[in-house]
Amino acid sequence: MNLIISAMKEELSATLNALQPTEIVKYSHIKLYQKGDWLFAISKIGLVNAAMTLTTIINDYAIKAIYNIGTVGSLKAAIKPLAVLAITESYCTFADAQEFGYSMGQIPGEAASYHSDPKLLTTITTKVSKIKQIVLGSSDIFLDKLEYFNHIKTKFKNKIDVVDMEGNAFFQVAAKYHIPIVSIKIVTDYLQPDKKSSTSQFNKNLAQADILIRDLICKELFNN
């Protein structure tokens, strides 16, 4: 089975309406749908929800490839709302165990960072025109304070391009199970230390991002 996993129903609603997959009423904490050899899952927001959902599905189904498709906030003005992105590398942005010899963003005992599977990444970047390859940072913090922005910019030396609240957890679980994964994101907002600005952009662009995700899945993934 191939798995498409997103955090919010708003990111997959247009896809579900278009494909009309069958809902699998099996879990109380996971929304899961199937059409042919494709599964569509909604994990809910947050690193723990992402890890728990993906682990559950992997344990119950023979997953051969994982596609994390969803939305992100941009930290750089050049990466504009509704841009389509392919994640090359991801970090846990507020993990800091450097005192014990670990790299910034590295969970103790785990990889320093995670990467999209090269073959899946090549396939996606070949099929999708104008897609940008960028670096993701994930945390359970919504970035709306200056100290958060300064932390990411200084600790990661401006390497992090976009942020979300699930992606790195998906990567970490996939690595544990040795399942290839690629992450594809749509930018909803350019994040700045101004909560109202970011929230208004997000609300404005989420519906359009949902449509872009539908088109990407239906045209580039599901029919191939």
Beta strands, then each sheet from edge to edge (+ up, - down):
strand 1: 2-6
strand 2: 22-23
strand 3: 31-35
strand 4: 38-42
strand 5: 65-74
strand 6: 84-92
strand 7: 114-115
strand 8: 132-138
strand 9: 162-164
strand 10: 181-190
sheet 1: 2+ 3- 4+ 1+ 5+ 9- 8- 6- 7+
sheet 2: 2+ 3- 4+ 1+ 5+ 10+
end
